[in-house]
Amino acid sequence: MQNVETSTNPPKYNLQVQINRQSTISTLKAMKKKSGNTGTTVAKALVPVDGPWSAARVRAALLAGLMI
């Protein structure tokens, strides 16, 4: 989680999936080399702070927010 977006109503968690420098997954390593950044964000999702989201719903939101 990066932070809580308080500018939205209701407030939402800003979830981000990033590729770490030490990733051992070859396809992610290749993605990382292309971007050259330290923590490359590959997916984003805004999840309501007070909403009871299931893991499946969070996963679907992250898949919808893929950036690669």
N, CA, C and O atoms as a GROMACS GRO file, in nm:
protein
  272
    1MET      N    1   0.084  -0.116   0.000
    1MET     CA    2   0.000   0.000   0.000
    1MET      C    3   0.090   0.123   0.000
    1MET      O    4   0.182   0.134   0.080
    2GLN      N    5   0.062   0.215  -0.090
    2GLN     CA    6   0.138   0.339  -0.097
    2GLN      C    7   0.088   0.442   0.005
    2GLN      O    8   0.168   0.499   0.078
    3ASN      N    9  -0.040   0.465   0.009
    3ASN     CA   10  -0.098   0.563   0.100
    3ASN      C   11  -0.250   0.552   0.096
    3ASN      O   12  -0.306   0.466   0.029
    4VAL      N   13  -0.316   0.641   0.172
    4VAL     CA   14  -0.462   0.651   0.167
    4VAL      C   15  -0.496   0.778   0.090
    4VAL      O   16  -0.454   0.887   0.127
    5GLU      N   17  -0.573   0.761  -0.016
    5GLU     CA   18  -0.619   0.875  -0.096
    5GLU      C   19  -0.735   0.941  -0.023
    5GLU      O   20  -0.847   0.889  -0.024
    6THR      N   21  -0.710   1.054   0.039
    6THR     CA   22  -0.816   1.123   0.112
    6THR      C   23  -0.893   1.220   0.024
    6THR      O   24  -0.996   1.274   0.064
    7SER      N   25  -0.842   1.243  -0.098
    7SER     CA   26  -0.911   1.334  -0.189
    7SER      C   27  -1.035   1.269  -0.252
    7SER      O   28  -1.117   1.337  -0.313
    8THR      N   29  -1.047   1.138  -0.238
    8THR     CA   30  -1.164   1.067  -0.292
    8THR      C   31  -1.267   1.049  -0.182
    8THR      O   32  -1.234   1.050  -0.063
    9ASN      N   33  -1.392   1.034  -0.221
    9ASN     CA   34  -1.496   1.011  -0.124
    9ASN      C   35  -1.571   0.885  -0.162
    9ASN      O   36  -1.640   0.887  -0.263
   10PRO      N   37  -1.563   0.776  -0.089
   10PRO     CA   38  -1.494   0.760   0.038
   10PRO      C   39  -1.342   0.751   0.019
   10PRO      O   40  -1.296   0.728  -0.093
   11PRO      N   41  -1.263   0.768   0.127
   11PRO     CA   42  -1.118   0.751   0.117
   11PRO      C   43  -1.084   0.610   0.069
   11PRO      O   44  -1.156   0.514   0.099
   12LYS      N   45  -0.974   0.598  -0.005
   12LYS     CA   46  -0.936   0.467  -0.061
   12LYS      C   47  -0.789   0.440  -0.039
   12LYS      O   48  -0.706   0.531  -0.040
   13TYR      N   49  -0.758   0.310  -0.020
   13TYR     CA   50  -0.619   0.267  -0.016
   13TYR      C   51  -0.565   0.268  -0.157
   13TYR      O   52  -0.633   0.225  -0.250
   14ASN      N   53  -0.444   0.316  -0.174
   14ASN     CA   54  -0.377   0.316  -0.302
   14ASN      C   55  -0.283   0.195  -0.303
   14ASN      O   56  -0.172   0.203  -0.252
   15LEU      N   57  -0.328   0.084  -0.361
   15LEU     CA   58  -0.248  -0.038  -0.366
   15LEU      C   59  -0.166  -0.040  -0.494
   15LEU      O   60  -0.216  -0.009  -0.602
   16GLN      N   61  -0.038  -0.079  -0.482
   16GLN     CA   62   0.049  -0.089  -0.599
   16GLN      C   63   0.132  -0.215  -0.588
   16GLN      O   64   0.182  -0.249  -0.481
   17VAL      N   65   0.148  -0.285  -0.701
   17VAL     CA   66   0.236  -0.401  -0.708
   17VAL      C   67   0.360  -0.356  -0.784
   17VAL      O   68   0.351  -0.299  -0.892
   18GLN      N   69   0.477  -0.381  -0.724
   18GLN     CA   70   0.602  -0.337  -0.784
   18GLN      C   71   0.697  -0.454  -0.804
   18GLN      O   72   0.689  -0.555  -0.733
   19ILE      N   73   0.788  -0.438  -0.901
   19ILE     CA   74   0.893  -0.537  -0.924
   19ILE      C   75   1.015  -0.491  -0.845
   19ILE      O   76   1.063  -0.379  -0.863
   20ASN      N   77   1.062  -0.576  -0.757
   20ASN     CA   78   1.181  -0.543  -0.679
   20ASN      C   79   1.308  -0.575  -0.757
   20ASN      O   80   1.309  -0.658  -0.848
   21ARG      N   81   1.414  -0.509  -0.720
   21ARG     CA   82   1.544  -0.528  -0.785
   21ARG      C   83   1.591  -0.673  -0.777
   21ARG      O   84   1.654  -0.722  -0.871
   22GLN      N   85   1.562  -0.743  -0.667
   22GLN     CA   86   1.609  -0.880  -0.645
   22GLN      C   87   1.515  -0.987  -0.699
   22GLN      O   88   1.528  -1.103  -0.662
   23SER      N   89   1.422  -0.952  -0.783
   23SER     CA   90   1.326  -1.050  -0.834
   23SER      C   91   1.398  -1.166  -0.901
   23SER      O   92   1.494  -1.146  -0.976
   24THR      N   93   1.352  -1.288  -0.874
   24THR     CA   94   1.412  -1.407  -0.934
   24THR      C   95   1.328  -1.461  -1.050
   24THR      O   96   1.366  -1.560  -1.112
   25ILE      N   97   1.217  -1.397  -1.080
   25ILE     CA   98   1.130  -1.440  -1.190
   25ILE      C   99   1.182  -1.376  -1.319
   25ILE      O  100   1.186  -1.254  -1.330
   26SER      N  101   1.220  -1.458  -1.415
   26SER     CA  102   1.288  -1.410  -1.536
   26SER      C  103   1.206  -1.308  -1.616
   26SER      O  104   1.261  -1.211  -1.666
   27THR      N  105   1.075  -1.330  -1.628
   27THR     CA  106   0.994  -1.235  -1.705
   27THR      C  107   0.985  -1.100  -1.635
   27THR      O  108   0.982  -0.995  -1.701
   28LEU      N  109   0.982  -1.102  -1.503
   28LEU     CA  110   0.980  -0.976  -1.429
   28LEU      C  111   1.116  -0.906  -1.436
   28LEU      O  112   1.122  -0.784  -1.444
   29LYS      N  113   1.223  -0.984  -1.433
   29LYS     CA  114   1.357  -0.928  -1.447
   29LYS      C  115   1.370  -0.854  -1.580
   29LYS      O  116   1.426  -0.744  -1.586
   30ALA      N  117   1.317  -0.914  -1.686
   30ALA     CA  118   1.324  -0.852  -1.819
   30ALA      C  119   1.246  -0.721  -1.820
   30ALA      O  120   1.292  -0.623  -1.879
   31MET      N  121   1.130  -0.718  -1.756
   31MET     CA  122   1.049  -0.597  -1.746
   31MET      C  123   1.126  -0.489  -1.670
   31MET      O  124   1.125  -0.372  -1.708
   32LYS      N  125   1.192  -0.530  -1.564
   32LYS     CA  126   1.268  -0.439  -1.480
   32LYS      C  127   1.382  -0.375  -1.558
   32LYS      O  128   1.407  -0.255  -1.545
   33LYS      N  129   1.452  -0.455  -1.638
   33LYS     CA  130   1.565  -0.404  -1.716
   33LYS      C  131   1.519  -0.300  -1.817
   33LYS      O  132   1.589  -0.201  -1.841
   34LYS      N  133   1.401  -0.321  -1.876
   34LYS     CA  134   1.348  -0.225  -1.974
   34LYS      C  135   1.319  -0.090  -1.910
   34LYS      O  136   1.346   0.014  -1.969
   35SER      N  137   1.265  -0.092  -1.789
   35SER     CA  138   1.225   0.033  -1.725
   35SER      C  139   1.343   0.105  -1.660
   35SER      O  140   1.348   0.228  -1.660
   36GLY      N  141   1.436   0.030  -1.605
   36GLY     CA  142   1.552   0.089  -1.540
   36GLY      C  143   1.524   0.153  -1.406
   36GLY      O  144   1.616   0.206  -1.344
   37ASN      N  145   1.400   0.149  -1.358
   37ASN     CA  146   1.364   0.208  -1.228
   37ASN      C  147   1.390   0.111  -1.115
   37ASN      O  148   1.396  -0.010  -1.136
   38THR      N  149   1.403   0.165  -0.994
   38THR     CA  150   1.429   0.082  -0.877
   38THR      C  151   1.308  -0.002  -0.838
   38THR      O  152   1.321  -0.122  -0.815
   39GLY      N  153   1.190   0.059  -0.830
   39GLY     CA  154   1.067  -0.012  -0.794
   39GLY      C  155   0.962   0.011  -0.900
   39GLY      O  156   0.878   0.100  -0.886
   40THR      N  157   0.966  -0.067  -1.005
   40THR     CA  158   0.875  -0.049  -1.116
   40THR      C  159   0.734  -0.093  -1.079
   40THR      O  160   0.713  -0.208  -1.042
   41THR      N  161   0.638  -0.003  -1.088
   41THR     CA  162   0.499  -0.036  -1.059
   41THR      C  163   0.438  -0.107  -1.179
   41THR      O  164   0.446  -0.060  -1.292
   42VAL      N  165   0.375  -0.222  -1.152
   42VAL     CA  166   0.316  -0.300  -1.261
   42VAL      C  167   0.163  -0.306  -1.254
   42VAL      O  168   0.097  -0.343  -1.351
   43ALA      N  169   0.107  -0.269  -1.139
   43ALA     CA  170  -0.040  -0.268  -1.125
   43ALA      C  171  -0.079  -0.172  -1.013
   43ALA      O  172  -0.008  -0.156  -0.914
   44LYS      N  173  -0.196  -0.108  -1.031
   44LYS     CA  174  -0.249  -0.015  -0.930
   44LYS      C  175  -0.397  -0.042  -0.910
   44LYS      O  176  -0.467  -0.084  -1.002
   45ALA      N  177  -0.443  -0.016  -0.789
   45ALA     CA  178  -0.587  -0.026  -0.760
   45ALA      C  179  -0.620   0.064  -0.642
   45ALA      O  180  -0.542   0.076  -0.548
   46LEU      N  181  -0.736   0.128  -0.648
   46LEU     CA  182  -0.788   0.206  -0.536
   46LEU      C  183  -0.899   0.126  -0.469
   46LEU      O  184  -0.999   0.092  -0.532
   47VAL      N  185  -0.880   0.094  -0.341
   47VAL     CA  186  -0.974   0.010  -0.266
   47VAL      C  187  -1.032   0.091  -0.150
   47VAL      O  188  -0.956   0.146  -0.070
   48PRO      N  189  -1.165   0.099  -0.139
   48PRO     CA  190  -1.226   0.177  -0.030
   48PRO      C  191  -1.178   0.133   0.108
   48PRO      O  192  -1.169   0.014   0.137
   49VAL      N  193  -1.147   0.231   0.192
   49VAL     CA  194  -1.100   0.204   0.328
   49VAL      C  195  -1.208   0.133   0.409
   49VAL      O  196  -1.177   0.039   0.482
   50ASP      N  197  -1.332   0.176   0.397
   50ASP     CA  198  -1.439   0.119   0.479
   50ASP      C  199  -1.519   0.010   0.408
   50ASP      O  200  -1.616  -0.041   0.464
   51GLY      N  201  -1.480  -0.027   0.288
   51GLY     CA  202  -1.552  -0.130   0.214
   51GLY      C  203  -1.491  -0.267   0.234
   51GLY      O  204  -1.370  -0.283   0.220
   52PRO      N  205  -1.572  -0.367   0.267
   52PRO     CA  206  -1.520  -0.502   0.287
   52PRO      C  207  -1.498  -0.574   0.153
   52PRO      O  208  -1.585  -0.649   0.108
   53TRP      N  209  -1.385  -0.552   0.093
   53TRP     CA  210  -1.353  -0.618  -0.035
   53TRP      C  211  -1.291  -0.754  -0.010
   53TRP      O  212  -1.206  -0.769   0.078
   54SER      N  213  -1.334  -0.853  -0.086
   54SER     CA  214  -1.273  -0.986  -0.077
   54SER      C  215  -1.139  -0.985  -0.149
   54SER      O  216  -1.110  -0.894  -0.227
   55ALA      N  217  -1.058  -1.086  -0.123
   55ALA     CA  218  -0.930  -1.099  -0.191
   55ALA      C  219  -0.950  -1.110  -0.342
   55ALA      O  220  -0.871  -1.056  -0.420
   56ALA      N  221  -1.055  -1.178  -0.384
   56ALA     CA  222  -1.084  -1.194  -0.527
   56ALA      C  223  -1.116  -1.059  -0.592
   56ALA      O  224  -1.075  -1.034  -0.705
   57ARG      N  225  -1.187  -0.975  -0.521
   57ARG     CA  226  -1.222  -0.844  -0.576
   57ARG      C  227  -1.098  -0.753  -0.587
   57ARG      O  228  -1.083  -0.680  -0.685
   58VAL      N  229  -1.011  -0.758  -0.486
   58VAL     CA  230  -0.886  -0.681  -0.490
   58VAL      C  231  -0.799  -0.730  -0.605
   58VAL      O  232  -0.741  -0.650  -0.679
   59ARG      N  233  -0.791  -0.862  -0.621
   59ARG     CA  234  -0.713  -0.921  -0.731
   59ARG      C  235  -0.767  -0.875  -0.866
   59ARG      O  236  -0.690  -0.838  -0.954
   60ALA      N  237  -0.898  -0.876  -0.882
   60ALA     CA  238  -0.960  -0.833  -1.008
   60ALA      C  239  -0.930  -0.686  -1.035
   60ALA      O  240  -0.904  -0.647  -1.149
   61ALA      N  241  -0.932  -0.603  -0.931
   61ALA     CA  242  -0.902  -0.461  -0.947
   61ALA      C  243  -0.756  -0.441  -0.988
   61ALA      O  244  -0.726  -0.357  -1.073
   62LEU      N  245  -0.666  -0.519  -0.929
   62LEU     CA  246  -0.524  -0.509  -0.966
   62LEU      C  247  -0.501  -0.557  -1.110
   62LEU      O  248  -0.422  -0.498  -1.184
   63LEU      N  249  -0.569  -0.663  -1.148
   63LEU     CA  250  -0.557  -0.713  -1.286
   63LEU      C  251  -0.611  -0.609  -1.385
   63LEU      O  252  -0.557  -0.592  -1.494
   64ALA      N  253  -0.718  -0.541  -1.347
   64ALA     CA  254  -0.773  -0.437  -1.434
   64ALA      C  255  -0.679  -0.316  -1.442
   64ALA      O  256  -0.682  -0.241  -1.540
   65GLY      N  257  -0.597  -0.299  -1.339
   65GLY     CA  258  -0.505  -0.186  -1.334
   65GLY      C  259  -0.364  -0.220  -1.379
   65GLY      O  260  -0.270  -0.147  -1.346
   66LEU      N  261  -0.347  -0.330  -1.453
   66LEU     CA  262  -0.214  -0.369  -1.501
   66LEU      C  263  -0.155  -0.260  -1.591
   66LEU      O  264  -0.225  -0.200  -1.672
   67MET      N  265  -0.027  -0.237  -1.574
   67MET     CA  266   0.041  -0.133  -1.652
   67MET      C  267   0.146  -0.193  -1.745
   67MET      O  268   0.221  -0.119  -1.810
   68ILE      N  269   0.153  -0.326  -1.754
   68ILE     CA  270   0.252  -0.390  -1.841
   68ILE      C  271   0.185  -0.466  -1.952
   68ILE      O  272   0.253  -0.527  -2.035
   0.00000   0.00000   0.00000
